[in-house]
Amino acid sequence: MDLQILAIEAAGWIGAVLVLAAYALASSGRLDGRSPLFQWLNLVGAAGFVLNTWWHGAIPSMVLNIIWCGIAVVTLWRRRA
């Protein structure tokens, strides 16, 4: 497998793990959905999805994850103080 393809697939899988971890931790009450950690997990995870879905031409999923990143960035910006 080409190293570039491996990196793009890894970004997608790591993104999936991070978003799933954020959801599981918030759903179990172990992490506040408004916390910076929750937002960072979602931001980095969604960014991995953006790269992977762009590569595979999955435009609806790419757009969804760009918006997901935007929500995390706005939330982190508002909570920066």
Helices and strands as residue ranges (DSSP letters): H 3-27, H 36-56, H 59-78
